[in-house]
């Protein structure tokens, strides 16, 4: 496992998730429009709730990037993030709306992070 790579990916992912969190909290209707989903009070509320969760995840990712003496713990975090990033990518591809450049790009970001985590988990130091 290439620990430095996982740590750097966690930091980059934290920035991306943090930006997404702010976007979801501040402008949930715009996010829904970009995903080509219905924009009603319930969906806006849901997007803001997801934004808060992403904010917490971004903070946890940043904190986990600071792990220095627990290779097994860092490996576990990397495995969880492979699954989470790939899961977000798949869910975005199977969104119950017409795929558009934004949804495809958003899914590609998720798949890219999953791939980078996986490479760093397999890569030797």
N, CA, C and O of each residue as an XYZ file, in Angstrom:
500
protein
N       0.849     -1.186      0.000
C       0.000      0.000      0.000
C       0.891      1.245      0.000
O       1.883      1.326      0.725
N       0.507      2.197     -0.828
C       1.235      3.461     -0.913
C       0.520      4.483     -0.024
O      -0.411      5.155     -0.467
N       0.961      4.593      1.225
C       0.278      5.419      2.223
C       0.215      6.890      1.831
O      -0.821      7.534      1.994
N       1.313      7.419      1.317
C       1.327      8.835      0.938
C       0.260      9.122     -0.122
O      -0.403     10.158     -0.075
N       0.098      8.204     -1.071
C      -0.915      8.378     -2.114
C      -2.330      8.390     -1.550
O      -3.163      9.194     -1.967
N      -2.595      7.507     -0.616
C      -3.922      7.479      0.013
C      -4.165      8.778      0.777
O      -5.253      9.350      0.708
N      -3.153      9.238      1.502
C      -3.299     10.481      2.262
C      -3.563     11.667      1.341
O      -4.411     12.508      1.639
N      -2.847     11.739      0.235
C      -3.041     12.847     -0.703
C      -4.420     12.766     -1.359
O      -5.064     13.789     -1.591
N      -4.863     11.558     -1.653
C      -6.190     11.376     -2.246
C      -7.273     11.763     -1.247
O      -8.280     12.360     -1.625
N      -7.074     11.429      0.019
C      -8.020     11.844      1.050
C      -8.104     13.362      1.134
O      -9.195     13.915      1.275
N      -6.960     14.042      1.048
C      -6.968     15.504      1.095
C      -7.690     16.089     -0.108
O      -8.505     17.001      0.035
N      -7.393     15.566     -1.296
C      -8.065     16.057     -2.505
C      -9.568     15.772     -2.442
O     -10.385     16.625     -2.788
N      -9.918     14.575     -2.003
C     -11.329     14.214     -1.872
C     -12.047     15.079     -0.849
O     -13.215     15.425     -1.021
N     -11.342     15.420      0.207
C     -11.914     16.298      1.220
C     -12.261     17.654      0.622
O     -13.314     18.218      0.919
N     -11.381     18.172     -0.216
C     -11.642     19.460     -0.862
C     -12.831     19.370     -1.806
O     -13.675     20.266     -1.829
N     -12.904     18.293     -2.585
C     -14.017     18.109     -3.532
C     -15.333     17.928     -2.776
O     -16.337     18.550     -3.122
N     -15.332     17.082     -1.749
C     -16.552     16.865     -0.972
C     -16.947     18.136     -0.222
O     -18.131     18.454     -0.109
N     -15.953     18.859      0.287
C     -16.248     20.117      0.976
C     -16.899     21.124      0.043
O     -17.866     21.789      0.416
N     -16.370     21.239     -1.172
C     -16.961     22.160     -2.162
C     -18.375     21.708     -2.535
O     -19.280     22.533     -2.659
N     -18.560     20.397     -2.713
C     -19.897     19.878     -3.013
C     -20.862     20.155     -1.862
O     -22.025     20.495     -2.078
N     -20.363     20.003     -0.645
C     -21.204     20.255      0.534
C     -21.683     21.695      0.551
O     -22.867     21.961      0.762
N     -20.766     22.620      0.331
C     -21.150     24.043      0.320
C     -22.151     24.314     -0.791
O     -23.137     25.023     -0.590
N     -21.893     23.743     -1.972
C     -22.793     23.897     -3.116
C     -24.196     23.393     -2.763
O     -25.190     24.061     -3.048
N     -24.268     22.221     -2.147
C     -25.561     21.635     -1.786
C     -26.285     22.427     -0.700
O     -27.511     22.538     -0.727
N     -25.550     22.967      0.236
C     -26.164     23.721      1.326
C     -26.647     25.092      0.848
O     -27.737     25.538      1.208
N     -25.826     25.750      0.038
C     -26.126     27.123     -0.372
C     -27.089     27.193     -1.552
O     -28.003     28.017     -1.560
N     -26.889     26.328     -2.553
C     -27.714     26.402     -3.771
C     -28.271     25.027     -4.160
O     -27.964     24.521     -5.239
N     -29.077     24.428     -3.300
C     -29.585     23.087     -3.610
C     -30.461     23.055     -4.863
O     -30.453     22.061     -5.590
N     -31.215     24.122     -5.127
C     -32.073     24.130     -6.326
C     -31.239     24.092     -7.593
O     -31.593     23.394     -8.544
N     -30.144     24.825     -7.623
C     -29.265     24.807     -8.792
C     -28.678     23.416     -8.989
O     -28.601     22.926    -10.115
N     -28.266     22.781     -7.901
C     -27.714     21.427     -7.989
C     -28.759     20.473     -8.565
O     -28.451     19.665     -9.440
N     -29.986     20.569     -8.076
C     -31.065     19.727     -8.591
C     -31.307     20.000    -10.076
O     -31.518     19.068    -10.852
N     -31.278     21.248    -10.466
C     -31.459     21.597    -11.877
C     -30.345     20.992    -12.725
O     -30.604     20.465    -13.807
N     -29.109     21.066    -12.240
C     -27.987     20.508    -12.989
C     -28.098     18.994    -13.134
O     -27.652     18.427    -14.132
N     -28.693     18.342    -12.136
C     -28.913     16.892    -12.201
C     -30.179     16.545    -12.983
O     -30.462     15.370    -13.217
N     -30.932     17.554    -13.382
C     -32.196     17.370    -14.097
C     -33.218     16.616    -13.232
O     -33.965     15.767    -13.717
N     -33.223     16.953    -11.942
C     -34.185     16.372    -11.018
C     -35.222     17.415    -10.616
O     -34.986     18.620    -10.712
N     -36.368     16.930    -10.168
C     -37.440     17.809     -9.716
C     -36.968     18.645     -8.529
O     -36.255     18.150     -7.656
N     -37.365     19.893     -8.505
C     -36.961     20.791     -7.431
C     -38.190     21.193     -6.625
O     -38.916     22.114     -6.997
N     -38.413     20.493     -5.516
C     -39.514     20.850     -4.618
C     -38.949     20.985     -3.207
O     -37.763     20.740     -2.984
N     -39.790     21.372     -2.263
C     -39.309     21.613     -0.898
C     -38.634     20.386     -0.287
O     -37.627     20.508      0.410
N     -39.195     19.206     -0.552
C     -38.629     17.987      0.017
C     -37.240     17.692     -0.568
O     -36.324     17.304      0.156
N     -37.101     17.877     -1.861
C     -35.803     17.615     -2.506
C     -34.758     18.644     -2.077
O     -33.596     18.299     -1.863
N     -35.167     19.892     -1.952
C     -34.239     20.933     -1.495
C     -33.758     20.606     -0.081
O     -32.569     20.713      0.220
N     -34.688     20.209      0.779
C     -34.335     19.829      2.145
C     -33.373     18.640      2.131
O     -32.389     18.628      2.869
N     -33.657     17.642      1.294
C     -32.799     16.465      1.194
C     -31.395     16.835      0.727
O     -30.412     16.310      1.250
N     -31.292     17.727     -0.242
C     -29.982     18.147     -0.740
C     -29.186     18.862      0.349
O     -27.976     18.667      0.471
N     -29.862     19.682      1.131
C     -29.165     20.359      2.235
C     -28.710     19.351      3.285
O     -27.617     19.485      3.836
N     -29.524     18.357      3.566
C     -29.126     17.312      4.526
C     -27.917     16.547      3.994
O     -26.988     16.258      4.748
N     -27.922     16.219      2.713
C     -26.776     15.539      2.110
C     -25.548     16.436      2.189
O     -24.440     15.953      2.424
N     -25.736     17.734      1.994
C     -24.631     18.677      2.101
C     -23.995     18.651      3.481
O     -22.770     18.670      3.598
N     -24.805     18.608      4.517
C     -24.277     18.541      5.886
C     -23.498     17.249      6.090
O     -22.433     17.255      6.707
N     -24.022     16.143      5.575
C     -23.333     14.854      5.699
C     -22.007     14.890      4.936
O     -20.994     14.395      5.430
N     -22.013     15.475      3.734
C     -20.771     15.584      2.963
C     -19.749     16.458      3.681
O     -18.548     16.195      3.618
N     -20.224     17.491      4.359
C     -19.326     18.352      5.128
C     -18.639     17.544      6.227
O     -17.433     17.666      6.440
N     -19.421     16.719      6.920
C     -18.847     15.868      7.968
C     -17.868     14.859      7.362
O     -16.801     14.618      7.927
N     -18.217     14.278      6.235
C     -17.334     13.319      5.582
C     -16.039     13.995      5.130
O     -14.957     13.423      5.260
N     -16.153     15.202      4.605
C     -14.953     15.941      4.184
C     -14.020     16.160      5.380
O     -12.805     16.001      5.259
N     -14.582     16.520      6.513
C     -13.772     16.707      7.721
C     -13.115     15.417      8.171
O     -11.951     15.419      8.572
N     -13.848     14.318      8.109
C     -13.283     13.022      8.489
C     -12.190     12.586      7.515
O     -11.182     12.008      7.921
N     -12.395     12.864      6.239
C     -11.371     12.510      5.244
C     -10.088     13.296      5.522
O      -8.989     12.742      5.482
N     -10.240     14.591      5.805
C      -9.063     15.411      6.099
C      -8.337     14.890      7.344
O      -7.111     14.771      7.352
N      -9.093     14.587      8.380
C      -8.493     14.079      9.618
C      -7.807     12.733      9.379
O      -6.714     12.496      9.893
N      -8.438     11.858      8.606
C      -7.832     10.552      8.335
C      -6.578     10.669      7.483
O      -5.717      9.791      7.526
N      -6.467     11.733      6.715
C      -5.248     11.934      5.917
C      -4.041     12.203      6.818
O      -2.899     12.143      6.363
N      -4.292     12.494      8.080
C      -3.216     12.792      9.034
C      -2.734     11.553      9.790
O      -1.839     11.661     10.628
N      -3.304     10.383      9.513
C      -2.885      9.152     10.188
C      -1.420      8.891      9.867
O      -1.037      8.820      8.699
N      -0.604      8.747     10.908
C       0.831      8.560     10.688
C       1.357      7.225     11.210
O       2.374      6.736     10.718
N       0.701      6.640     12.174
C       1.271      5.445     12.798
C       0.301      4.261     12.806
O       0.391      3.393     13.674
N      -0.607      4.224     11.863
C      -1.589      3.149     11.841
C      -1.882      2.764     10.390
O      -2.891      3.179      9.820
N      -0.994      1.973      9.805
C      -1.147      1.574      8.403
C      -2.433      0.786      8.184
O      -3.093      0.946      7.157
N      -2.792     -0.060      9.139
C      -4.014     -0.854      8.994
C      -5.246      0.050      8.987
O      -6.185     -0.170      8.223
N      -5.230      1.066      9.843
C      -6.345      2.012      9.868
C      -6.454      2.797      8.579
O      -7.554      3.008      8.070
N      -5.327      3.230      8.048
C      -5.319      3.972      6.783
C      -5.781      3.079      5.636
O      -6.496      3.536      4.743
N      -5.381      1.823      5.654
C      -5.829      0.873      4.624
C      -7.343      0.707      4.682
O      -8.007      0.699      3.646
N      -7.884      0.576      5.877
C      -9.329      0.439      6.048
C     -10.054      1.668      5.491
O     -11.058      1.535      4.791
N      -9.546      2.853      5.800
C     -10.143      4.093      5.282
C     -10.103      4.083      3.762
O     -11.081      4.461      3.116
N      -8.986      3.655      3.180
C      -8.874      3.580      1.723
C      -9.900      2.638      1.109
O     -10.503      2.951      0.083
N     -10.096      1.491      1.737
C     -11.084      0.522      1.234
C     -12.495      1.104      1.311
O     -13.275      0.986      0.366
N     -12.813      1.731      2.436
C     -14.136      2.362      2.579
C     -14.334      3.416      1.498
O     -15.421      3.528      0.932
N     -13.289      4.192      1.209
C     -13.418      5.263      0.220
C     -13.519      4.722     -1.202
O     -14.187      5.336     -2.035
N     -12.878      3.595     -1.510
C     -13.067      2.959     -2.821
C     -14.545      2.643     -3.005
O     -15.141      2.959     -4.035
N     -15.122      2.015     -1.989
C     -16.539      1.627     -2.069
C     -17.455      2.842     -2.131
O     -18.412      2.860     -2.905
N     -17.169      3.852     -1.322
C     -18.011      5.048     -1.289
C     -17.933      5.817     -2.608
O     -18.960      6.211     -3.160
N     -16.725      6.030     -3.110
C     -16.562      6.799     -4.347
C     -17.177      6.060     -5.533
O     -17.853      6.669     -6.363
N     -16.946      4.750     -5.614
C     -17.542      3.970     -6.697
C     -19.067      3.950     -6.566
O     -19.786      4.056     -7.559
N     -19.545      3.814     -5.334
C     -20.992      3.831     -5.106
C     -21.638      5.131     -5.537
O     -22.701      5.129     -6.158
N     -20.997      6.243     -5.209
C     -21.520      7.542     -5.645
C     -21.506      7.658     -7.164
O     -22.437      8.201     -7.758
N     -20.457      7.151     -7.787
C     -20.394      7.162     -9.245
C     -21.525      6.360     -9.864
O     -22.195      6.832    -10.783
N     -21.743      5.136     -9.358
C     -22.820      4.300     -9.890
C     -24.191      4.924     -9.647
O     -25.032      4.939    -10.547
N     -24.421      5.435     -8.447
C     -25.716      6.066     -8.170
C     -25.960      7.267     -9.080
O     -27.090      7.511     -9.504
N     -24.911      8.008     -9.374
C     -25.068      9.161    -10.255
C     -25.394      8.711    -11.677
O     -26.228      9.328    -12.340
N     -24.749      7.649    -12.154
C     -25.039      7.144    -13.500
C     -26.484      6.651    -13.595
O     -27.133      6.820    -14.628
N     -26.982      6.049    -12.527
C     -28.346      5.499    -12.541
C     -29.375      6.466    -11.960
O     -30.418      6.045    -11.459
N     -29.080      7.744    -12.028
C     -29.991      8.771    -11.536
C     -31.326      8.661    -12.289
O     -31.336      8.414    -13.495
N     -32.430      8.840    -11.593
C     -33.729      8.728    -12.279
C     -34.065     10.001    -13.066
O     -35.102     10.631    -12.857
N     -33.171     10.350    -13.959
C     -33.346     11.517    -14.827
C     -32.467     11.298    -16.053
O     -31.682     10.351    -16.112
N     -32.611     12.173    -17.012
C     -31.805     12.091    -18.220
C     -30.353     12.421    -17.894
O     -30.061     13.416    -17.231
N     -29.454     11.570    -18.370
C     -28.036     11.863    -18.171
C     -27.662     13.095    -18.985
O     -28.095     13.258    -20.126
N     -26.861     13.949    -18.388
C     -26.396     15.150    -19.080
C     -24.913     15.322    -18.751
O     -24.370     14.558    -17.953
N     -24.258     16.301    -19.344
C     -22.817     16.458    -19.085
C     -22.466     16.618    -17.606
O     -21.427     16.128    -17.164
N     -23.321     17.297    -16.837
C     -23.031     17.480    -15.412
C     -23.065     16.146    -14.669
O     -22.154     15.843    -13.898
N     -24.109     15.347    -14.895
C     -24.203     14.067    -14.186
C     -23.092     13.117    -14.613
O     -22.546     12.392    -13.781
N     -22.756     13.113    -15.882
C     -21.671     12.255    -16.357
C     -20.341     12.707    -15.739
O     -19.545     11.875    -15.303
N     -20.106     14.005    -15.704
C     -18.882     14.527    -15.088
C     -18.819     14.229    -13.604
O     -17.765     13.866    -13.080
N     -19.953     14.381    -12.922
C     -20.011     14.116    -11.486
C     -19.714     12.639    -11.210
O     -18.988     12.307    -10.273
N     -20.288     11.755    -12.041
C     -20.021     10.323    -11.897
C     -18.554     10.025    -12.190
O     -17.935      9.222    -11.493
N     -18.004     10.657    -13.200
C     -16.598     10.434    -13.561
C     -15.665     10.823    -12.420
O     -14.653     10.163    -12.184
N     -16.008     11.891    -11.718
C     -15.200     12.296    -10.564
C     -15.219     11.193     -9.501
O     -14.176     10.837     -8.953
N     -16.397     10.658     -9.216
C     -16.508      9.572     -8.240
C     -15.717      8.346     -8.654
O     -14.976      7.779     -7.851
N     -15.874      7.934     -9.912
C     -15.139      6.772    -10.403
C     -13.627      7.017    -10.390
O     -12.850      6.110    -10.092
N     -13.220      8.234    -10.712
C     -11.793      8.576    -10.713
C     -11.193      8.448     -9.321
O     -10.105      7.897     -9.152
N     -11.912      8.961     -8.324
C     -11.419      8.837     -6.953
C     -11.355      7.369     -6.535
O     -10.390      6.955     -5.893
N     -12.363      6.582     -6.887
C     -12.343      5.152     -6.549
C     -11.125      4.482     -7.162
O     -10.458      3.682     -6.506
N     -10.832      4.805     -8.418
C      -9.687      4.212     -9.103
C      -8.369      4.619     -8.449
O      -7.482      3.785     -8.267
N      -8.236      5.895     -8.096
C      -6.997      6.368     -7.466
C      -6.800      5.711     -6.098
O      -5.687      5.311     -5.756
N      -7.869      5.601     -5.321
C      -7.751      4.905     -4.029
C      -7.311      3.459     -4.255
O      -6.412      2.968     -3.572
N      -7.941      2.781     -5.210
C      -7.617      1.386     -5.481
C      -6.165      1.227     -5.916
O      -5.472      0.323     -5.449
N      -5.705      2.096     -6.803
C      -4.305      2.039     -7.244
C      -3.371      2.198     -6.056
O      -2.394      1.460     -5.929
N      -3.667      3.164     -5.181
C      -2.800      3.404     -4.023
C      -2.857      2.269     -3.000
O      -1.891      2.035     -2.274
N      -3.979      1.572     -2.945
C      -4.070      0.422     -2.052
C      -3.229     -0.744     -2.571
O      -2.665     -1.508     -1.787
N      -3.150     -0.875     -3.890
C      -2.409     -1.980     -4.495
C      -0.921     -1.657     -4.655
O      -0.074     -2.545     -4.561
N      -0.614     -0.394     -4.896
C       0.746      0.051     -5.181
C       1.676     -0.191     -3.995
O       1.300     -0.016     -2.836
N       2.880     -0.592     -4.316
C       3.908     -0.775     -3.280
C       4.600      0.556     -3.013
O       4.730      1.380     -3.918
N       5.050      0.773     -1.768
C       5.711      2.052     -1.438
C       6.983      2.310     -2.224
O       7.625      3.343     -2.038
